[in-house]
Amino acid sequence: MQFLQQIKEQRKAREVEQVLPLAIFSAYADALTGAQPREIVQNLSSGFSSLSAEMEKVYRAIERGFPFELAVKKVDSKSVYFKDFLSELSALQEGLSHSNASGLKKLAAEILSHHRSELKRHASKSGLGGLLFVAFGAVMPALFASISLLGSVIGFSLTAVEVFIVFLLVFPLVNALVLVYLDYTAPKVIV
């Protein structure tokens, strides 16, 4: 049960990180126009999917009278970049001047750089996945068919039902597993 909770939290963190660069650039633009961090949080509490839900929690806490720093600390996210973003907003709230808004721009650039490296890493994994897909979709069934045809000669025989099950269940199931693995490991990023 705890394992499923961890997977759910990781998936949520990935969803937050997917839109985080756009949200940070939006916050950066708001900060340059002189908006207060409270207004920035309010603007981000809609239109950014999972990130908006987290920002809504922060905004509600601020509305209830919590200090900005405490409201930000109430958010429990597995995303390191999201925590960095919230700390940048806290720094803006503390009045460290609007020139610190450049920290938001640097953070967004860092996240986008990280996303690019994830995409490059995934490209090599997907090449291997493609080879596995072809192997289990074409090569292995062909080898299995030749072995099942020549099996009686070498003392290995299969019934028609066994061959039928292998071709209609085993090989498609293995191919489906390869595709699910590729989809699960694919980075959900915006570049």
N, C-alpha and C positions, 0 to 999 in steps of 0.2 A: 504494500500500500504506500509506503514511504517512497519507494522507487518510482511509482507512477506520479506522485506529487512532485518529485524532483524533475521528472521529464516535463510535466506541465509547467513548472516554473522556468525551466530552461527554454521551452518553446515560447513562453510569454516574454522572456528577456530577449530572445531573438526577434520577436515581433516588434518590441520596443526599439531595438537597435536598428531595425530595418528603416524606420522613418525618422530616427533621431537626427541624422544630418540635416534633413529638411527642416525639422523643428528648430534645430540650433540656428540655422541660417535665418529662420523667421524671427527667433528671439534676438539674434544679432541686429537685424534690421529694426526691430522694435526698440532695442536699447540705443541705437544710433539716433532714433527720432526723439529720444528723451523719455521713453516710457519707463515707468517704475517696474521693478521685478514682479510686484503683485499683479500689475496689468499684463505683463508678459505671461505669467502663469495662467491668467484668465484667458488670454488669447490662445494659448496652447491647449486649453482644456476641451477644445473641439476641433475636429478635422484631422487628427493624426492617429486614428485607430487606437491601438493599445496604449500608446503613449498618452493620449488624451485622457484615458481612464485614470492613469497614475497622476497626471497633472490636476485632474478634477479632485482627487483626494487632497492634494496639497492646497488647492484653492478653497475647498470646503473647510479645511483646518484653519486657514488664514481667516476666513469669514467667521469662524467660531471664536476668534480672538487669540489664537495661538501666535506667538512670535514667528516670523518668517523662518528662522533657522530651525526651530522646533518642528514646524509644519513640514519642512523639507526632510528632516530626520525621520519622520513618521513613515515615509515611503520605504517599503522593504522590497527592493528590486535586486535580482541577481546580475543585472547588467552593470558592469563597472563603468562603462561610458556614461550611462544614465546618471550614476552617482556623481561622476565628474561634472556632468552638466548641472546637476542640482547644486554642487558646491560652487560652481561659477556663478550661478544665480544668487547664491548666498553672499558671495563676494561683492556682487553688484548691489545687493541690498544693504550691505554694511557701509556703502557710500565710498568705495575705493575709487571713485570717479568713472566716468563713461569711457575713458581710454581702456579700461579693463574689459570692455566689451570685445576687444580684440582677442581675449582669451577664448571667447565663444567661437570665433572664427577659426582659431588654431585647433580647437577641439574638434570642430566639424571636419577640418582638413585631415586631422589624424584618424578620425573614424572612417572617412572615405578611403584613405590610404590602407587602412586595415581591411576594408571591404575588398579592395582591389587584390590584395595579397590572398584573401580567402578564395576569390574567384580563380586566381592562378593555381592555387593548391587543388581546388576542385576540378579544374580542367584535367590535371593528370589522373585523378581518381576516376573521372568519368571515362577516360580512355581505357583504363583497365576494365571498368564496368561494361563498356561497349564490347570489348573482347570476350568477356564472360557471357554476355547476352548472346553473341553470335555462336560461341562455343556450345552453350546449352540449348540454343534454338535450332542449330543446323548441324554442327559437327558431331556432337554427342549422339543425337538421334540417328544420324547416318551410320555411325559406328555401331550403335546398338542394333540397328536393323540388320546390318551385315552379320553381326555376331549371332543374332537370333535366327537368321536364315541358315548360316553355316554351323549353328550349334549342334545339330543332330550328328554332323560328321565328327565333331570333336568331343562328343559325349555330353553336351550341354543343351538341354531342350527346354523351351518355354511353351506354355499353352497359349492359345489365341487370346484368352482373357487377360493373361499377364502382360502380353505385348500391348494389348488394347489399353490397359490401365497405365502402363508406363508412358505410352505415347500421348494419351489424353489427360493424364493427371500429373505425373511426375515431372516431365520436361516443362510443361506450361507453368507448374507451380514454382519450379526453380527459376524460370525466366521472370515470373512475377516477383519473386523475392529479390532478384537482382535489380529490377526496376524500382521496387520500394526502397531498397538500400540507396540507390542513386538519388532518389527523390528526397529521402530523409537527410542524406549528407550534403545535399545541395545548399549552398549558402543563400539565405534570403536577404539579399542586400540590394541597395540602390547605388549605382555608380554613374 
